């Protein structure tokens, strides 16, 4: 079977500039991308049905008892500080590895398909970045994750919500600070009605950012919102 030009170029580049695992920095085998099989096996995945859903919805109910914007939630990994997934998250968010975000999005799409086999979505909505932060980073990691999910679910990605304020990173804020930081940070420029949406982000921590964004979507006409993240930060 003839090798395609893309595969041939990949093979040549692999010989000239051998790829290394994003976590342990060992050389990757020819059939590995971004992370070696050993490190991939060590990623802390949710294994039980609705395990991630229960954790995320319980966290939302504890932090925001009156929230009604988020109806369902799913995730793929636990995020542990210093753990294997942290290297992936850093590569996706800060090292420009947009294709890693797409690849991880496909895996998250598989989780959604397996755990919600009868669910229907009108659109996949990536968590938006402010324009200035987009310029700083060069791309929106949530949009690339959403693109991977779209490949798996065959649901279109639509940017239905915009970030109106340049907010500080949520890292380091307590819950009250996170809520203040996200207040009125999102707006939907075009009203819509009765849409079932999959709202996508990289990591779920307290849920404050996702709640704020989902609230704007509900106010503009969303009927049902499921959030999907690559990981849930461990407490």
LUMLUMKOL-319480 format. One line per 2 residues: for each residue z, x, y of C-alpha. Coordinates in Angstrom, 2 decimals, always signed. Each point is the difference from the previous one (the first is absolute). Layout:
N
Z:X:Y; ...
This chain:
235
+0.00:+0.00:+0.00; -1.02:+1.47:+3.36
+2.76:+0.82:+2.45; -0.26:-1.82:+3.32
-0.30:+2.03:+3.19; +3.52:-1.08:+1.05
+1.56:+1.04:-3.32; -1.91:+3.30:+0.06
+1.25:+0.70:+3.54; +3.55:-0.87:-1.03
-0.23:+2.38:-2.96; -1.32:+2.85:+2.20
+2.68:-0.60:+2.64; +2.65:-0.05:-2.71
-1.12:+3.45:-1.14; -0.14:+1.43:+3.52
+3.13:-1.72:+1.33; +2.14:-1.08:-2.96
+1.96:-3.15:+0.73; +3.75:+0.06:-0.38
+2.52:-2.72:-0.72; +1.34:-1.52:+3.19
+3.50:+0.01:-1.47; +0.49:+3.18:-2.07
-2.99:+2.00:+1.37; -1.24:+0.95:-3.45
-3.75:+0.13:-0.62; -1.42:-3.39:-0.94
-2.03:-0.51:-3.15; -3.61:-1.12:+0.37
+0.93:-3.62:-0.75; +2.95:-0.08:+2.45
-0.09:-0.93:+3.69; +2.71:+0.67:+2.57
+2.90:+0.00:-2.51; +0.37:+1.57:-3.43
+0.71:-2.06:-3.09; +3.53:+1.38:-0.28
+0.99:-0.95:+3.56; -1.77:-3.35:-0.32
+2.09:-0.76:-3.10; +3.15:+0.77:+2.01
-0.77:-2.54:+2.74; +2.66:-2.73:-0.03
-1.98:-3.19:-0.63; +1.23:-3.56:-0.12
-0.32:-0.91:-3.66; +1.43:-3.51:-0.40
-1.79:-3.20:+1.10; +1.02:-0.98:+3.54
+2.37:+2.98:+0.23; -1.49:+1.08:+3.32
-0.22:-3.62:+1.19; +3.70:-0.63:-0.59
+1.03:+3.21:+1.76; -2.23:-0.57:+3.04
+0.75:-3.71:+0.45; +3.74:+0.60:-0.44
-0.15:+2.72:+2.65; -1.84:-2.34:+2.36
+2.50:-2.80:-0.61; +2.92:+2.35:+0.66
-1.47:+1.51:+3.17; -1.76:-3.11:+1.36
+1.66:-3.10:-1.52; -2.09:-2.42:+2.05
-3.39:+1.66:-0.49; -2.74:-2.26:-1.36
-3.04:+2.12:+0.84; -0.15:+1.92:-3.30
-0.41:-2.14:-3.11; -0.49:+2.58:-2.73
+0.14:+3.77:-0.48; -1.23:+2.68:-2.39
+0.16:+3.77:-0.24; -0.87:+2.80:-2.41
+2.55:+2.82:+0.39; +3.55:+0.76:+1.04
+0.09:+2.47:+2.91; +2.76:+2.60:-0.41
+0.57:+2.58:+2.72; -1.09:+3.33:-1.47
-1.59:-1.77:-2.97; -3.51:+0.29:-1.39
-1.39:-2.91:+1.99; +1.10:+1.52:+3.32
-2.71:+2.65:-0.31; -2.63:-2.72:-0.52
+1.31:-2.02:+2.94; -0.04:+3.05:+2.28
-3.53:+0.91:-1.08; -1.22:-3.53:+0.69
+1.74:-0.41:+3.34; -0.10:+3.44:+1.59
-2.36:+2.32:-1.89; -3.18:-2.04:+0.40
-0.44:-0.79:-3.70; -1.66:-3.35:+0.55
-1.63:+0.00:-3.46; +3.45:+0.38:-1.56
+0.98:-3.18:+1.88; -3.04:-1.80:-1.44
+0.77:+1.21:-3.53; +3.62:-1.14:+0.29
-1.22:-3.30:+1.44; -2.04:-0.60:-3.14
+3.11:+0.54:-2.11; +1.94:-2.41:+2.22
-2.83:-2.51:-0.37; +0.45:+0.23:-3.75
+3.70:-0.83:+0.43; -0.89:-3.07:+2.07
-2.60:-1.12:-2.57; +2.38:+0.44:-2.92
+3.06:-1.60:+1.59; -1.83:-2.79:+1.87
-2.98:-0.77:-2.27; -0.52:-3.50:+1.47
+0.60:+0.89:+3.65; -2.83:-0.42:+2.47
-0.33:+1.78:+3.34; -2.40:-0.72:+2.85
+0.43:+3.49:+1.46; +1.83:+3.29:-0.32
+1.59:+0.90:+3.33; +1.00:+3.64:+0.63
+3.03:+0.69:+2.17; -1.61:+1.00:+3.32
+0.55:+3.23:+1.90; +0.12:+0.19:+3.76
-3.22:+1.47:+1.39; +1.76:+3.15:+1.21
+1.63:+0.58:-3.38; -3.38:-0.56:-1.67
-1.45:+2.75:+2.21; +2.91:+2.30:-0.89
-0.36:-0.59:-3.75; -3.77:-0.51:-0.25
+0.20:-3.02:-2.28; +2.31:-2.84:-0.98
+1.57:+0.73:-3.38; +0.71:-3.72:-0.58
-3.69:-0.77:+0.50; -0.97:+2.60:-2.62
+2.59:-1.40:-2.44; -1.41:-3.47:+0.69
-3.51:+1.31:-0.72; +1.17:+1.14:-3.44
+1.58:-3.38:-0.72; -3.21:-1.69:+1.14
-2.02:+2.02:-2.54; +2.25:-1.30:-2.77
+0.42:-3.62:+1.11; -3.38:-0.56:+1.71
+1.78:-1.53:+3.01; -1.21:+0.98:+3.50
+2.08:+2.14:+2.35; +0.41:-1.63:+3.41
+1.79:+1.32:+3.09; +1.53:-3.28:+1.13
+2.92:+1.47:+1.92; +0.31:+2.68:+2.69
+2.85:+2.26:+1.07; +0.68:-0.60:+3.67
+2.63:+2.66:+0.63; +0.20:+3.68:-0.86
+3.25:-0.03:-1.98; +2.12:+2.94:-1.07
+0.16:+0.88:-3.68; +2.48:-2.23:-1.83
+1.50:+3.04:-1.71; +3.51:+0.64:+1.30
+0.59:-3.50:+1.39; +2.67:-2.28:-1.44
-0.93:-3.62:-0.76; +0.72:-1.25:+3.52
-1.98:+2.87:+1.49; -2.94:-0.71:-2.29
+0.00:-3.66:+1.04; +0.07:+0.91:+3.70
-2.74:+2.58:-0.48; -2.27:-2.60:-1.63
+0.72:-2.91:+2.37; -3.29:-1.59:+1.19
-1.95:+2.97:-1.36; -2.74:-2.08:-1.65
-2.49:-2.64:+1.08; -2.88:-1.84:-1.68
-2.88:-0.15:+2.53; -1.95:-2.69:-1.89
+1.78:-3.09:-1.39; -0.76:-1.05:-3.57
+1.35:-2.65:-2.35; +1.25:-0.49:-3.55
-0.66:+3.56:-1.18; +1.69:+1.65:-2.96
+0.43:+3.64:+0.95; +0.98:+3.27:-1.70
+1.71:+2.15:+2.65; -0.09:+3.70:-0.92
+2.10:+2.99:+1.06; +0.98:+3.33:-1.52
+3.81:-0.18:-0.35; +2.49:-2.87:+0.12
+3.40:+0.98:+1.42; +1.91:-2.78:+1.78
-3.01:-2.28:+0.39; +0.33:-0.20:+3.80
-3.56:+1.16:+0.75; -1.55:-2.19:-2.67
+2.08:-3.01:+1.14; -1.11:+0.44:+3.60
-3.65:+0.28:-0.99; +0.19:-2.90:-2.46
+1.65:-2.16:+2.66; -2.98:+0.55:+2.32
-2.38:-0.93:-2.81; +1.95:-3.15:-0.86
+0.09:-1.04:+3.66; -3.80:+0.34:+0.10
-0.61:-2.18:-3.03; +0.72:+1.86:-3.25
+1.11:-2.39:-2.73; +1.41:+2.56:-2.47
+0.69:+3.72:+0.33; +0.58:+2.43:-2.85
+0.93:+3.55:+0.96; -1.11:+2.93:-2.16
+1.15:+3.59:+0.48; -0.49:+3.19:-1.94
+3.74:+0.57:-0.19; +3.46:-1.33:+0.79
+2.50:+2.41:+1.52; +3.11:+0.36:-2.13
+3.31:-0.63:+1.77
